[in-house]
Amino acid sequence: MSASAAKKKSGQSLAEWDPEAFRDSIATVDAQGKRKWIFPKKPEGRLYNARKIVAYLCIALLFAGPFIKINGQPLLLLNIIERKFVIMGLIFWPQDFHLFMLAMVTFFVFIVLFTVIFGRIWCGWTCPQTIFMEMVFRRIEYWIEGDAAQQRRLSEMPWNEEKILKRGGKLFLFALVSLVIGNAVMAYIIGIEELEKAVLLAPTENWGSFSFVLIFSALFFFVFTYLREQACIAICPYGRLQGVLLSKESLVVSYDHVRGEPRGRMTKTDEGLKTAEGNGDCIDCKLCVAVCPTGIDIRHGTQLECINCTACMDGCDSIMDKVGKARGLVRIASHTGIETKTPFKVTPRIIAYSAVLLLLATVLVTLLASRSSIETTILRAPGTLFQTQEEGWISNMYTYEIVNKTMESYPIEVRVADPEGGRVRIVGQQMVVPPQELAKGVFFLDLPKEKALGQKHKIQFEIWSGDKKLEEVSTNFLGPL
């Protein structure tokens, strides 16, 4: 007999007949594989109020970020077009790619460690997807369409004046907010100054920036209007990692099954509301399911779809207050902690991740602290041979690129490490590298014939600015056999 047939015969739900049945599907897909829209009840409570504070601070930082300057540089700039990146006021060029990769690895290890300890709490509290979905777009929806029951009724009714006005007004505001977010993202790519210029120009005069803003805005509109929780459930790679990183010792939003089971509804007696003898504290009100933005039942345990938003915690606490039971039936706890009633313990896995994170952070800080103000690349001009000068000197032609990573202008002089070994002849005027710019040029190195004999020599150049040596660069010198 199939599970569904047995369910009908017994009159039980599939989850009651088979406690593990919830793992065979997700809450947002029905038995035919079609999308089921989630209409979560508007959450209330102390944790939801705390989430609002955190969310609005993050939103304020996001929109203020392009205007914040550190040492004259933006807080964050990811200019892929010009290959210029600014993080916390520090300028990074393609030559600093190794630092960027090390920073990404360090950040990834931090995320791993954070998840091992606290689960997916990032997703529910500080992820931009959740912040905008729950604290901006969802609140607009509550304001226009009402709470879950009203939204469900509006969805099921035929298209009439009420539905057209409410849906049209909601979509208009969604598009407007998406456009604002699209412009904010663009400011982190081209800079706020360039964005201000682009906004004042007609689209025909600035198709590039205009097109990018429209693409970003359309993407956000699609995500927050249609994709919604599916971004967290099916697309986000961090969500996929949760199953690998979590352990029974991780602190996650958990249902205390030891205290709550067996669940059962309360009944009215002469002495008031009471649960049946032998039942746990869960009265099976299902409010934890009603407020969940991904539609799961937290009482089944930690699930892939759970983003640790704590909405179920607020809902359960409010019910516990009403029925006179202690809060915390749904709370932040580990599976082991609930079963053994012991506090959180630091595991060898956490210690190992922490040691790796500390090592990576130390290396990264050391490399950032020792990063030179300029970075020079000197190469012998390709396709050229040595030249013999009238005075008997042997000459090679070189090309140079100098990246200035500072806010100061540098007059540059190239010297040979052995001052008696040769002379440098610059083609053109003296080299001056403007701040945050790349300077290119050509120069010749002349060596005495007796020192130039031999097909290839290692040459050490020194880069000076005034009386300060900035860098040493080595390359090859080609001479006669």
Secondary structure by P-SEA (a helix, b strand, c coil): ccaaaaaaaaccccccccccccccccccccccccbbbbbccccccaaaaaaaaaaaaaaaaaaacccccccccccccccccccbbbcccccccccaaaaaaaaaaaaaaaaaaaaacccccccccccaaaaaacccaaaaaaaccccaaaaaaaaaccccaaaaaaaaaaaaaaaaaaaaaaaaaaaaaccaaaaaaaaaccccccaaaaaaaaaaaaaaaaaaccccccccccccccccccccccccccccccccccccccbbbbbbcccccccccccccccccccccccccccccccccccccccccaaaaaaaaaaaaaaccccccccccccccccccccccccaaaaaaaaaaaaaaaaaaaaaaacccbbbbbbccccbbbbbcccbbbbbbbbbbbbbccccccbbbbbbcccccbbbbbccccccccccccccccbbbbbccccccccbbbbbbbbbccccccccccccccccc
